[in-house]
Amino acid sequence: MSIVVTLSPELEALLRDKAAQQGQDVSFVAAELLASILEWEEQDSVEAIQGIQKGLDDFKAGRFRSFQEFTEEQSHQHNLSADA
């Protein structure tokens, strides 16, 4: 499959430099970079959904604290004054 992507001259230069440093074809490096970012984005989405679900499950199970408790804990942990 062939896709045409227009890059700014600066981005193209960075990509070409990276390919040269790795001794790889620029198309190969571009494909590898795209695959890496797409995989990372997918994993990040999965982790975000899992985190949200855990929060909802905790809330349903009564495992939560008030906003006041949270702010007091954060103020104590980070040595913030009550006025901050």
N, CA, C and O atoms as a Maestro MAE file, in Angstrom:
{
 s_m_m2io_version
 :::
 2.0.0
}

f_m_ct {
 s_m_title
 :::
 protein
 m_atom[336] {
  # First column is atom index #
  i_m_mmod_type
  r_m_x_coord
  r_m_y_coord
  r_m_z_coord
  i_m_residue_number
  s_m_chain_name
  s_m_pdb_residue_name
  s_m_pdb_atom_name
  i_m_atomic_number
  :::
  1 25 0.852 -1.179 0.000 1 A "MET " " N  " 7
  2 3 0.000 0.000 0.000 1 A "MET " " CA " 6
  3 2 0.894 1.237 0.000 1 A "MET " " C  " 6
  4 15 1.930 1.274 0.665 1 A "MET " " O  " 8
  5 25 0.490 2.210 -0.729 2 A "SER " " N  " 7
  6 3 1.273 3.424 -0.833 2 A "SER " " CA " 6
  7 2 0.441 4.607 -0.357 2 A "SER " " C  " 6
  8 15 -0.686 4.815 -0.807 2 A "SER " " O  " 8
  9 25 1.011 5.372 0.554 3 A "ILE " " N  " 7
  10 3 0.376 6.591 1.060 3 A "ILE " " CA " 6
  11 2 1.376 7.726 0.887 3 A "ILE " " C  " 6
  12 15 2.560 7.570 1.186 3 A "ILE " " O  " 8
  13 25 0.904 8.847 0.413 4 A "VAL " " N  " 7
  14 3 1.766 10.007 0.238 4 A "VAL " " CA " 6
  15 2 1.516 10.955 1.403 4 A "VAL " " C  " 6
  16 15 0.378 11.337 1.676 4 A "VAL " " O  " 8
  17 25 2.585 11.328 2.081 5 A "VAL " " N  " 7
  18 3 2.498 12.258 3.210 5 A "VAL " " CA " 6
  19 2 3.401 13.438 2.904 5 A "VAL " " C  " 6
  20 15 4.562 13.255 2.539 5 A "VAL " " O  " 8
  21 25 2.880 14.640 3.048 6 A "THR " " N  " 7
  22 3 3.680 15.835 2.813 6 A "THR " " CA " 6
  23 2 4.249 16.307 4.149 6 A "THR " " C  " 6
  24 15 3.505 16.565 5.096 6 A "THR " " O  " 8
  25 25 5.561 16.415 4.212 7 A "LEU " " N  " 7
  26 3 6.251 16.843 5.432 7 A "LEU " " CA " 6
  27 2 6.817 18.239 5.232 7 A "LEU " " C  " 6
  28 15 7.124 18.648 4.113 7 A "LEU " " O  " 8
  29 25 6.948 18.954 6.323 8 A "SER " " N  " 7
  30 3 7.642 20.240 6.250 8 A "SER " " CA " 6
  31 2 9.112 19.944 5.947 8 A "SER " " C  " 6
  32 15 9.590 18.846 6.232 8 A "SER " " O  " 8
  33 25 9.821 20.893 5.383 9 A "PRO " " N  " 7
  34 3 11.241 20.667 5.100 9 A "PRO " " CA " 6
  35 2 12.034 20.291 6.359 9 A "PRO " " C  " 6
  36 15 12.951 19.472 6.304 9 A "PRO " " O  " 8
  37 25 11.669 20.894 7.483 10 A "GLU " " N  " 7
  38 3 12.378 20.603 8.734 10 A "GLU " " CA " 6
  39 2 12.141 19.165 9.188 10 A "GLU " " C  " 6
  40 15 13.074 18.475 9.599 10 A "GLU " " O  " 8
  41 25 10.890 18.720 9.110 11 A "LEU " " N  " 7
  42 3 10.561 17.359 9.519 11 A "LEU " " CA " 6
  43 2 11.182 16.337 8.564 11 A "LEU " " C  " 6
  44 15 11.654 15.282 8.988 11 A "LEU " " O  " 8
  45 25 11.175 16.661 7.289 12 A "GLU " " N  " 7
  46 3 11.803 15.767 6.318 12 A "GLU " " CA " 6
  47 2 13.300 15.629 6.599 12 A "GLU " " C  " 6
  48 15 13.854 14.533 6.526 12 A "GLU " " O  " 8
  49 25 13.943 16.741 6.919 13 A "ALA " " N  " 7
  50 3 15.378 16.706 7.228 13 A "ALA " " CA " 6
  51 2 15.644 15.849 8.469 13 A "ALA " " C  " 6
  52 15 16.601 15.076 8.495 13 A "ALA " " O  " 8
  53 25 14.808 15.984 9.484 14 A "LEU " " N  " 7
  54 3 14.963 15.164 10.692 14 A "LEU " " CA " 6
  55 2 14.802 13.679 10.369 14 A "LEU " " C  " 6
  56 15 15.568 12.843 10.847 14 A "LEU " " O  " 8
  57 25 13.809 13.370 9.563 15 A "LEU " " N  " 7
  58 3 13.559 11.973 9.184 15 A "LEU " " CA " 6
  59 2 14.725 11.418 8.367 15 A "LEU " " C  " 6
  60 15 15.169 10.291 8.590 15 A "LEU " " O  " 8
  61 25 15.210 12.207 7.432 16 A "ARG " " N  " 7
  62 3 16.344 11.756 6.618 16 A "ARG " " CA " 6
  63 2 17.602 11.571 7.477 16 A "ARG " " C  " 6
  64 15 18.357 10.618 7.285 16 A "ARG " " O  " 8
  65 25 17.819 12.489 8.421 17 A "ASP " " N  " 7
  66 3 18.965 12.366 9.327 17 A "ASP " " CA " 6
  67 2 18.863 11.092 10.160 17 A "ASP " " C  " 6
  68 15 19.848 10.372 10.325 17 A "ASP " " O  " 8
  69 25 17.685 10.820 10.677 18 A "LYS " " N  " 7
  70 3 17.470 9.618 11.494 18 A "LYS " " CA " 6
  71 2 17.726 8.368 10.661 18 A "LYS " " C  " 6
  72 15 18.374 7.432 11.128 18 A "LYS " " O  " 8
  73 25 17.224 8.350 9.440 19 A "ALA " " N  " 7
  74 3 17.430 7.204 8.558 19 A "ALA " " CA " 6
  75 2 18.922 7.021 8.270 19 A "ALA " " C  " 6
  76 15 19.426 5.898 8.285 19 A "ALA " " O  " 8
  77 25 19.617 8.113 8.010 20 A "ALA " " N  " 7
  78 3 21.052 8.036 7.725 20 A "ALA " " CA " 6
  79 2 21.821 7.520 8.939 20 A "ALA " " C  " 6
  80 15 22.725 6.697 8.796 20 A "ALA " " O  " 8
  81 25 21.468 7.998 10.134 21 A "GLN " " N  " 7
  82 3 22.129 7.551 11.363 21 A "GLN " " CA " 6
  83 2 21.947 6.054 11.582 21 A "GLN " " C  " 6
  84 15 22.839 5.375 12.089 21 A "GLN " " O  " 8
  85 25 20.785 5.555 11.195 22 A "GLN " " N  " 7
  86 3 20.483 4.136 11.381 22 A "GLN " " CA " 6
  87 2 20.925 3.288 10.190 22 A "GLN " " C  " 6
  88 15 20.876 2.059 10.248 22 A "GLN " " O  " 8
  89 25 21.350 3.934 9.125 23 A "GLY " " N  " 7
  90 3 21.737 3.211 7.928 23 A "GLY " " CA " 6
  91 2 20.555 2.505 7.276 23 A "GLY " " C  " 6
  92 15 20.703 1.431 6.693 23 A "GLY " " O  " 8
  93 25 19.386 3.117 7.381 24 A "GLN " " N  " 7
  94 3 18.158 2.530 6.860 24 A "GLN " " CA " 6
  95 2 17.563 3.425 5.784 24 A "GLN " " C  " 6
  96 15 17.880 4.611 5.694 24 A "GLN " " O  " 8
  97 25 16.709 2.846 4.984 25 A "ASP " " N  " 7
  98 3 15.956 3.589 3.990 25 A "ASP " " CA " 6
  99 2 14.967 4.511 4.705 25 A "ASP " " C  " 6
  100 15 14.371 4.116 5.707 25 A "ASP " " O  " 8
  101 25 14.790 5.719 4.210 26 A "VAL " " N  " 7
  102 3 13.917 6.697 4.851 26 A "VAL " " CA " 6
  103 2 12.472 6.185 4.942 26 A "VAL " " C  " 6
  104 15 11.782 6.458 5.924 26 A "VAL " " O  " 8
  105 25 12.015 5.453 3.934 27 A "SER " " N  " 7
  106 3 10.649 4.904 3.982 27 A "SER " " CA " 6
  107 2 10.495 3.877 5.099 27 A "SER " " C  " 6
  108 15 9.467 3.833 5.775 27 A "SER " " O  " 8
  109 25 11.516 3.056 5.286 28 A "PHE " " N  " 7
  110 3 11.493 2.060 6.357 28 A "PHE " " CA " 6
  111 2 11.436 2.742 7.719 28 A "PHE " " C  " 6
  112 15 10.641 2.360 8.577 28 A "PHE " " O  " 8
  113 25 12.274 3.744 7.911 29 A "VAL " " N  " 7
  114 3 12.305 4.467 9.191 29 A "VAL " " CA " 6
  115 2 10.969 5.155 9.442 29 A "VAL " " C  " 6
  116 15 10.462 5.125 10.563 29 A "VAL " " O  " 8
  117 25 10.396 5.771 8.421 30 A "ALA " " N  " 7
  118 3 9.100 6.439 8.581 30 A "ALA " " CA " 6
  119 2 8.031 5.426 8.973 30 A "ALA " " C  " 6
  120 15 7.222 5.693 9.862 30 A "ALA " " O  " 8
  121 25 8.018 4.264 8.318 31 A "ALA " " N  " 7
  122 3 7.028 3.235 8.636 31 A "ALA " " CA " 6
  123 2 7.209 2.713 10.059 31 A "ALA " " C  " 6
  124 15 6.231 2.499 10.775 31 A "ALA " " O  " 8
  125 25 8.454 2.510 10.465 32 A "GLU " " N  " 7
  126 3 8.737 2.044 11.829 32 A "GLU " " CA " 6
  127 2 8.297 3.071 12.874 32 A "GLU " " C  " 6
  128 15 7.722 2.712 13.901 32 A "GLU " " O  " 8
  129 25 8.565 4.328 12.611 33 A "LEU " " N  " 7
  130 3 8.149 5.386 13.535 33 A "LEU " " CA " 6
  131 2 6.629 5.461 13.643 33 A "LEU " " C  " 6
  132 15 6.087 5.589 14.741 33 A "LEU " " O  " 8
  133 25 5.948 5.382 12.512 34 A "LEU " " N  " 7
  134 3 4.479 5.403 12.529 34 A "LEU " " CA " 6
  135 2 3.922 4.194 13.277 34 A "LEU " " C  " 6
  136 15 2.983 4.327 14.061 34 A "LEU " " O  " 8
  137 25 4.497 3.021 13.038 35 A "ALA " " N  " 7
  138 3 4.037 1.817 13.732 35 A "ALA " " CA " 6
  139 2 4.231 1.958 15.240 35 A "ALA " " C  " 6
  140 15 3.360 1.573 16.021 35 A "ALA " " O  " 8
  141 25 5.370 2.507 15.645 36 A "SER " " N  " 7
  142 3 5.654 2.681 17.078 36 A "SER " " CA " 6
  143 2 4.664 3.630 17.735 36 A "SER " " C  " 6
  144 15 4.137 3.338 18.808 36 A "SER " " O  " 8
  145 25 4.409 4.765 17.091 37 A "ILE " " N  " 7
  146 3 3.504 5.742 17.697 37 A "ILE " " CA " 6
  147 2 2.070 5.230 17.718 37 A "ILE " " C  " 6
  148 15 1.335 5.488 18.672 37 A "ILE " " O  " 8
  149 25 1.666 4.509 16.681 38 A "LEU " " N  " 7
  150 3 0.308 3.964 16.665 38 A "LEU " " CA " 6
  151 2 0.141 2.890 17.739 38 A "LEU " " C  " 6
  152 15 -0.905 2.808 18.384 38 A "LEU " " O  " 8
  153 25 1.179 2.065 17.930 39 A "GLU " " N  " 7
  154 3 1.131 1.052 18.985 39 A "GLU " " CA " 6
  155 2 1.086 1.717 20.358 39 A "GLU " " C  " 6
  156 15 0.316 1.304 21.225 39 A "GLU " " O  " 8
  157 25 1.917 2.755 20.558 40 A "TRP " " N  " 7
  158 3 1.921 3.472 21.835 40 A "TRP " " CA " 6
  159 2 0.558 4.113 22.096 40 A "TRP " " C  " 6
  160 15 0.041 4.053 23.212 40 A "TRP " " O  " 8
  161 25 -0.017 4.724 21.064 41 A "GLU " " N  " 7
  162 3 -1.313 5.384 21.222 41 A "GLU " " CA " 6
  163 2 -2.396 4.383 21.599 41 A "GLU " " C  " 6
  164 15 -3.241 4.671 22.446 41 A "GLU " " O  " 8
  165 25 -2.376 3.219 20.981 42 A "GLU " " N  " 7
  166 3 -3.345 2.169 21.301 42 A "GLU " " CA " 6
  167 2 -3.186 1.718 22.750 42 A "GLU " " C  " 6
  168 15 -4.173 1.589 23.474 42 A "GLU " " O  " 8
  169 25 -1.950 1.479 23.171 43 A "GLN " " N  " 7
  170 3 -1.682 1.043 24.542 43 A "GLN " " CA " 6
  171 2 -2.102 2.127 25.530 43 A "GLN " " C  " 6
  172 15 -2.676 1.826 26.577 43 A "GLN " " O  " 8
  173 25 -1.818 3.378 25.203 44 A "ASP " " N  " 7
  174 3 -2.190 4.485 26.071 44 A "ASP " " CA " 6
  175 2 -3.708 4.555 26.239 44 A "ASP " " C  " 6
  176 15 -4.203 4.795 27.340 44 A "ASP " " O  " 8
  177 25 -4.440 4.348 25.153 45 A "SER " " N  " 7
  178 3 -5.907 4.358 25.211 45 A "SER " " CA " 6
  179 2 -6.428 3.217 26.076 45 A "SER " " C  " 6
  180 15 -7.337 3.408 26.884 45 A "SER " " O  " 8
  181 25 -5.852 2.037 25.905 46 A "VAL " " N  " 7
  182 3 -6.267 0.879 26.700 46 A "VAL " " CA " 6
  183 2 -6.021 1.150 28.182 46 A "VAL " " C  " 6
  184 15 -6.887 0.883 29.015 46 A "VAL " " O  " 8
  185 25 -4.838 1.681 28.511 47 A "GLU " " N  " 7
  186 3 -4.522 1.975 29.913 47 A "GLU " " CA " 6
  187 2 -5.443 3.052 30.486 47 A "GLU " " C  " 6
  188 15 -5.838 2.976 31.649 47 A "GLU " " O  " 8
  189 25 -5.783 4.047 29.681 48 A "ALA " " N  " 7
  190 3 -6.693 5.095 30.146 48 A "ALA " " CA " 6
  191 2 -8.069 4.517 30.448 48 A "ALA " " C  " 6
  192 15 -8.668 4.835 31.475 48 A "ALA " " O  " 8
  193 25 -8.564 3.677 29.562 49 A "ILE " " N  " 7
  194 3 -9.879 3.054 29.773 49 A "ILE " " CA " 6
  195 2 -9.857 2.170 31.012 49 A "ILE " " C  " 6
  196 15 -10.808 2.172 31.793 49 A "ILE " " O  " 8
  197 25 -8.777 1.414 31.195 50 A "GLN " " N  " 7
  198 3 -8.658 0.566 32.385 50 A "GLN " " CA " 6
  199 2 -8.630 1.410 33.658 50 A "GLN " " C  " 6
  200 15 -9.248 1.050 34.660 50 A "GLN " " O  " 8
  201 25 -7.918 2.527 33.614 51 A "GLY " " N  " 7
  202 3 -7.854 3.415 34.776 51 A "GLY " " CA " 6
  203 2 -9.205 4.016 35.108 51 A "GLY " " C  " 6
  204 15 -9.583 4.104 36.277 51 A "GLY " " O  " 8
  205 25 -9.928 4.426 34.089 52 A "ILE " " N  " 7
  206 3 -11.269 4.978 34.304 52 A "ILE " " CA " 6
  207 2 -12.190 3.911 34.873 52 A "ILE " " C  " 6
  208 15 -12.956 4.177 35.800 52 A "ILE " " O  " 8
  209 25 -12.119 2.702 34.322 53 A "GLN " " N  " 7
  210 3 -12.966 1.622 34.817 53 A "GLN " " CA " 6
  211 2 -12.640 1.292 36.268 53 A "GLN " " C  " 6
  212 15 -13.546 1.042 37.063 53 A "GLN " " O  " 8
  213 25 -11.354 1.290 36.621 54 A "LYS " " N  " 7
  214 3 -10.962 1.035 38.006 54 A "LYS " " CA " 6
  215 2 -11.535 2.108 38.926 54 A "LYS " " C  " 6
  216 15 -12.027 1.809 40.014 54 A "LYS " " O  " 8
  217 25 -11.466 3.361 38.476 55 A "GLY " " N  " 7
  218 3 -12.032 4.445 39.275 55 A "GLY " " CA " 6
  219 2 -13.527 4.289 39.471 55 A "GLY " " C  " 6
  220 15 -14.036 4.511 40.570 55 A "GLY " " O  " 8
  221 25 -14.233 3.913 38.423 56 A "LEU " " N  " 7
  222 3 -15.681 3.692 38.533 56 A "LEU " " CA " 6
  223 2 -15.990 2.515 39.461 56 A "LEU " " C  " 6
  224 15 -16.906 2.581 40.281 56 A "LEU " " O  " 8
  225 25 -15.212 1.438 39.318 57 A "ASP " " N  " 7
  226 3 -15.406 0.270 40.193 57 A "ASP " " CA " 6
  227 2 -15.144 0.625 41.648 57 A "ASP " " C  " 6
  228 15 -15.890 0.220 42.540 57 A "ASP " " O  " 8
  229 25 -14.070 1.389 41.884 58 A "ASP " " N  " 7
  230 3 -13.757 1.817 43.252 58 A "ASP " " CA " 6
  231 2 -14.884 2.669 43.824 58 A "ASP " " C  " 6
  232 15 -15.275 2.504 44.979 58 A "ASP " " O  " 8
  233 25 -15.399 3.577 43.008 59 A "PHE " " N  " 7
  234 3 -16.475 4.448 43.474 59 A "PHE " " CA " 6
  235 2 -17.713 3.627 43.841 59 A "PHE " " C  " 6
  236 15 -18.332 3.842 44.883 59 A "PHE " " O  " 8
  237 25 -18.061 2.678 42.960 60 A "LYS " " N  " 7
  238 3 -19.224 1.831 43.233 60 A "LYS " " CA " 6
  239 2 -19.039 1.012 44.502 60 A "LYS " " C  " 6
  240 15 -20.005 0.731 45.211 60 A "LYS " " O  " 8
  241 25 -17.796 0.630 44.788 61 A "ALA " " N  " 7
  242 3 -17.500 -0.184 45.973 61 A "ALA " " CA " 6
  243 2 -17.295 0.677 47.225 61 A "ALA " " C  " 6
  244 15 -17.022 0.151 48.304 61 A "ALA " " O  " 8
  245 25 -17.426 1.982 47.078 62 A "GLY " " N  " 7
  246 3 -17.289 2.871 48.231 62 A "GLY " " CA " 6
  247 2 -15.852 3.230 48.560 62 A "GLY " " C  " 6
  248 15 -15.581 3.782 49.627 62 A "GLY " " O  " 8
  249 25 -14.935 2.927 47.668 63 A "ARG " " N  " 7
  250 3 -13.519 3.247 47.898 63 A "ARG " " CA " 6
  251 2 -13.214 4.606 47.255 63 A "ARG " " C  " 6
  252 15 -12.727 4.684 46.128 63 A "ARG " " O  " 8
  253 25 -13.508 5.648 47.988 64 A "PHE " " N  " 7
  254 3 -13.232 7.000 47.513 64 A "PHE " " CA " 6
  255 2 -13.121 7.915 48.710 64 A "PHE " " C  " 6
  256 15 -13.446 7.532 49.834 64 A "PHE " " O  " 8
  257 25 -12.656 9.131 48.460 65 A "ARG " " N  " 7
  258 3 -12.551 10.121 49.532 65 A "ARG " " CA " 6
  259 2 -13.100 11.439 49.012 65 A "ARG " " C  " 6
  260 15 -13.240 11.649 47.807 65 A "ARG " " O  " 8
  261 25 -13.401 12.309 49.943 66 A "SER " " N  " 7
  262 3 -13.962 13.595 49.551 66 A "SER " " CA " 6
  263 2 -12.881 14.477 48.932 66 A "SER " " C  " 6
  264 15 -11.686 14.245 49.116 66 A "SER " " O  " 8
  265 25 -13.321 15.475 48.210 67 A "PHE " " N  " 7
  266 3 -12.384 16.424 47.623 67 A "PHE " " CA " 6
  267 2 -11.600 17.125 48.723 67 A "PHE " " C  " 6
  268 15 -10.412 17.402 48.562 67 A "PHE " " O  " 8
  269 25 -12.250 17.408 49.823 68 A "GLN " " N  " 7
  270 3 -11.582 18.058 50.958 68 A "GLN " " CA " 6
  271 2 -10.436 17.188 51.479 68 A "GLN " " C  " 6
  272 15 -9.344 17.691 51.747 68 A "GLN " " O  " 8
  273 25 -10.684 15.887 51.623 69 A "GLU " " N  " 7
  274 3 -9.632 14.974 52.073 69 A "GLU " " CA " 6
  275 2 -8.469 14.949 51.076 69 A "GLU " " C  " 6
  276 15 -7.302 14.952 51.467 69 A "GLU " " O  " 8
  277 25 -8.802 14.924 49.803 70 A "PHE " " N  " 7
  278 3 -7.782 14.909 48.760 70 A "PHE " " CA " 6
  279 2 -6.919 16.169 48.826 70 A "PHE " " C  " 6
  280 15 -5.692 16.078 48.791 70 A "PHE " " O  " 8
  281 25 -7.549 17.348 48.921 71 A "THR " " N  " 7
  282 3 -6.781 18.594 48.935 71 A "THR " " CA " 6
  283 2 -5.926 18.700 50.196 71 A "THR " " C  " 6
  284 15 -4.807 19.210 50.148 71 A "THR " " O  " 8
  285 25 -6.443 18.227 51.309 72 A "GLU " " N  " 7
  286 3 -5.647 18.241 52.537 72 A "GLU " " CA " 6
  287 2 -4.415 17.345 52.400 72 A "GLU " " C  " 6
  288 15 -3.318 17.721 52.815 72 A "GLU " " O  " 8
  289 25 -4.599 16.171 51.821 73 A "GLU " " N  " 7
  290 3 -3.478 15.251 51.627 73 A "GLU " " CA " 6
  291 2 -2.440 15.857 50.688 73 A "GLU " " C  " 6
  292 15 -1.242 15.785 50.962 73 A "GLU " " O  " 8
  293 25 -2.889 16.451 49.586 74 A "GLN " " N  " 7
  294 3 -1.969 17.048 48.625 74 A "GLN " " CA " 6
  295 2 -1.229 18.239 49.231 74 A "GLN " " C  " 6
  296 15 -0.036 18.423 48.992 74 A "GLN " " O  " 8
  297 25 -1.933 19.034 50.005 75 A "SER " " N  " 7
  298 3 -1.296 20.172 50.666 75 A "SER " " CA " 6
  299 2 -0.213 19.699 51.620 75 A "SER " " C  " 6
  300 15 0.863 20.293 51.694 75 A "SER " " O  " 8
  301 25 -0.500 18.634 52.346 76 A "HIS " " N  " 7
  302 3 0.474 18.086 53.288 76 A "HIS " " CA " 6
  303 2 1.660 17.484 52.540 76 A "HIS " " C  " 6
  304 15 2.809 17.745 52.898 76 A "HIS " " O  " 8
  305 25 1.401 16.687 51.511 77 A "GLN " " N  " 7
  306 3 2.469 16.028 50.755 77 A "GLN " " CA " 6
  307 2 3.407 17.016 50.080 77 A "GLN " " C  " 6
  308 15 4.613 16.781 50.004 77 A "GLN " " O  " 8
  309 25 2.859 18.111 49.594 78 A "HIS " " N  " 7
  310 3 3.644 19.052 48.816 78 A "HIS " " CA " 6
  311 2 3.954 20.353 49.557 78 A "HIS " " C  " 6
  312 15 4.359 21.348 48.956 78 A "HIS " " O  " 8
  313 25 3.752 20.321 50.883 79 A "ASN " " N  " 7
  314 3 4.033 21.479 51.736 79 A "ASN " " CA " 6
  315 2 3.410 22.764 51.222 79 A "ASN " " C  " 6
  316 15 4.068 23.802 51.142 79 A "ASN " " O  " 8
  317 25 2.128 22.680 50.873 80 A "LEU " " N  " 7
  318 3 1.389 23.841 50.398 80 A "LEU " " CA " 6
  319 2 0.636 24.468 51.553 80 A "LEU " " C  " 6
  320 15 0.141 23.768 52.437 80 A "LEU " " O  " 8
  321 25 0.551 25.765 51.544 81 A "SER " " N  " 7
  322 3 -0.226 26.426 52.579 81 A "SER " " CA " 6
  323 2 -1.705 26.296 52.267 81 A "SER " " C  " 6
  324 15 -2.080 25.999 51.133 81 A "SER " " O  " 8
  325 25 -2.532 26.514 53.249 82 A "ALA " " N  " 7
  326 3 -3.974 26.424 53.062 82 A "ALA " " CA " 6
  327 2 -4.476 27.490 52.100 82 A "ALA " " C  " 6
  328 15 -5.547 27.341 51.512 82 A "ALA " " O  " 8
  329 25 -3.704 28.573 51.934 83 A "ASP " " N  " 7
  330 3 -4.109 29.676 51.051 83 A "ASP " " CA " 6
  331 2 -3.761 29.405 49.598 83 A "ASP " " C  " 6
  332 15 -4.273 30.091 48.714 83 A "ASP " " O  " 8
  333 25 -2.910 28.431 49.322 84 A "ALA " " N  " 7
  334 3 -2.430 28.183 47.952 84 A "ALA " " CA " 6
  335 2 -3.483 27.652 47.048 84 A "ALA " " C  " 6
  336 15 -3.218 27.400 45.872 84 A "ALA " " O  " 8
  :::
 }
 m_bond[335] {
  # First column is bond index #
  i_m_from
  i_m_to
  i_m_order
  :::
  1 1 2 1
  2 2 3 1
  3 3 4 2
  4 3 5 1
  5 5 6 1
  6 6 7 1
  7 7 8 2
  8 7 9 1
  9 9 10 1
  10 10 11 1
  11 11 12 2
  12 11 13 1
  13 13 14 1
  14 14 15 1
  15 15 16 2
  16 15 17 1
  17 17 18 1
  18 18 19 1
  19 19 20 2
  20 19 21 1
  21 21 22 1
  22 22 23 1
  23 23 24 2
  24 23 25 1
  25 25 26 1
  26 26 27 1
  27 27 28 2
  28 27 29 1
  29 29 30 1
  30 30 31 1
  31 31 32 2
  32 31 33 1
  33 33 34 1
  34 34 35 1
  35 35 36 2
  36 35 37 1
  37 37 38 1
  38 38 39 1
  39 39 40 2
  40 39 41 1
  41 41 42 1
  42 42 43 1
  43 43 44 2
  44 43 45 1
  45 45 46 1
  46 46 47 1
  47 47 48 2
  48 47 49 1
  49 49 50 1
  50 50 51 1
  51 51 52 2
  52 51 53 1
  53 53 54 1
  54 54 55 1
  55 55 56 2
  56 55 57 1
  57 57 58 1
  58 58 59 1
  59 59 60 2
  60 59 61 1
  61 61 62 1
  62 62 63 1
  63 63 64 2
  64 63 65 1
  65 65 66 1
  66 66 67 1
  67 67 68 2
  68 67 69 1
  69 69 70 1
  70 70 71 1
  71 71 72 2
  72 71 73 1
  73 73 74 1
  74 74 75 1
  75 75 76 2
  76 75 77 1
  77 77 78 1
  78 78 79 1
  79 79 80 2
  80 79 81 1
  81 81 82 1
  82 82 83 1
  83 83 84 2
  84 83 85 1
  85 85 86 1
  86 86 87 1
  87 87 88 2
  88 87 89 1
  89 89 90 1
  90 90 91 1
  91 91 92 2
  92 91 93 1
  93 93 94 1
  94 94 95 1
  95 95 96 2
  96 95 97 1
  97 97 98 1
  98 98 99 1
  99 99 100 2
  100 99 101 1
  101 101 102 1
  102 102 103 1
  103 103 104 2
  104 103 105 1
  105 105 106 1
  106 106 107 1
  107 107 108 2
  108 107 109 1
  109 109 110 1
  110 110 111 1
  111 111 112 2
  112 111 113 1
  113 113 114 1
  114 114 115 1
  115 115 116 2
  116 115 117 1
  117 117 118 1
  118 118 119 1
  119 119 120 2
  120 119 121 1
  121 121 122 1
  122 122 123 1
  123 123 124 2
  124 123 125 1
  125 125 126 1
  126 126 127 1
  127 127 128 2
  128 127 129 1
  129 129 130 1
  130 130 131 1
  131 131 132 2
  132 131 133 1
  133 133 134 1
  134 134 135 1
  135 135 136 2
  136 135 137 1
  137 137 138 1
  138 138 139 1
  139 139 140 2
  140 139 141 1
  141 141 142 1
  142 142 143 1
  143 143 144 2
  144 143 145 1
  145 145 146 1
  146 146 147 1
  147 147 148 2
  148 147 149 1
  149 149 150 1
  150 150 151 1
  151 151 152 2
  152 151 153 1
  153 153 154 1
  154 154 155 1
  155 155 156 2
  156 155 157 1
  157 157 158 1
  158 158 159 1
  159 159 160 2
  160 159 161 1
  161 161 162 1
  162 162 163 1
  163 163 164 2
  164 163 165 1
  165 165 166 1
  166 166 167 1
  167 167 168 2
  168 167 169 1
  169 169 170 1
  170 170 171 1
  171 171 172 2
  172 171 173 1
  173 173 174 1
  174 174 175 1
  175 175 176 2
  176 175 177 1
  177 177 178 1
  178 178 179 1
  179 179 180 2
  180 179 181 1
  181 181 182 1
  182 182 183 1
  183 183 184 2
  184 183 185 1
  185 185 186 1
  186 186 187 1
  187 187 188 2
  188 187 189 1
  189 189 190 1
  190 190 191 1
  191 191 192 2
  192 191 193 1
  193 193 194 1
  194 194 195 1
  195 195 196 2
  196 195 197 1
  197 197 198 1
  198 198 199 1
  199 199 200 2
  200 199 201 1
  201 201 202 1
  202 202 203 1
  203 203 204 2
  204 203 205 1
  205 205 206 1
  206 206 207 1
  207 207 208 2
  208 207 209 1
  209 209 210 1
  210 210 211 1
  211 211 212 2
  212 211 213 1
  213 213 214 1
  214 214 215 1
  215 215 216 2
  216 215 217 1
  217 217 218 1
  218 218 219 1
  219 219 220 2
  220 219 221 1
  221 221 222 1
  222 222 223 1
  223 223 224 2
  224 223 225 1
  225 225 226 1
  226 226 227 1
  227 227 228 2
  228 227 229 1
  229 229 230 1
  230 230 231 1
  231 231 232 2
  232 231 233 1
  233 233 234 1
  234 234 235 1
  235 235 236 2
  236 235 237 1
  237 237 238 1
  238 238 239 1
  239 239 240 2
  240 239 241 1
  241 241 242 1
  242 242 243 1
  243 243 244 2
  244 243 245 1
  245 245 246 1
  246 246 247 1
  247 247 248 2
  248 247 249 1
  249 249 250 1
  250 250 251 1
  251 251 252 2
  252 251 253 1
  253 253 254 1
  254 254 255 1
  255 255 256 2
  256 255 257 1
  257 257 258 1
  258 258 259 1
  259 259 260 2
  260 259 261 1
  261 261 262 1
  262 262 263 1
  263 263 264 2
  264 263 265 1
  265 265 266 1
  266 266 267 1
  267 267 268 2
  268 267 269 1
  269 269 270 1
  270 270 271 1
  271 271 272 2
  272 271 273 1
  273 273 274 1
  274 274 275 1
  275 275 276 2
  276 275 277 1
  277 277 278 1
  278 278 279 1
  279 279 280 2
  280 279 281 1
  281 281 282 1
  282 282 283 1
  283 283 284 2
  284 283 285 1
  285 285 286 1
  286 286 287 1
  287 287 288 2
  288 287 289 1
  289 289 290 1
  290 290 291 1
  291 291 292 2
  292 291 293 1
  293 293 294 1
  294 294 295 1
  295 295 296 2
  296 295 297 1
  297 297 298 1
  298 298 299 1
  299 299 300 2
  300 299 301 1
  301 301 302 1
  302 302 303 1
  303 303 304 2
  304 303 305 1
  305 305 306 1
  306 306 307 1
  307 307 308 2
  308 307 309 1
  309 309 310 1
  310 310 311 1
  311 311 312 2
  312 311 313 1
  313 313 314 1
  314 314 315 1
  315 315 316 2
  316 315 317 1
  317 317 318 1
  318 318 319 1
  319 319 320 2
  320 319 321 1
  321 321 322 1
  322 322 323 1
  323 323 324 2
  324 323 325 1
  325 325 326 1
  326 326 327 1
  327 327 328 2
  328 327 329 1
  329 329 330 1
  330 330 331 1
  331 331 332 2
  332 331 333 1
  333 333 334 1
  334 334 335 1
  335 335 336 2
  :::
 }
}
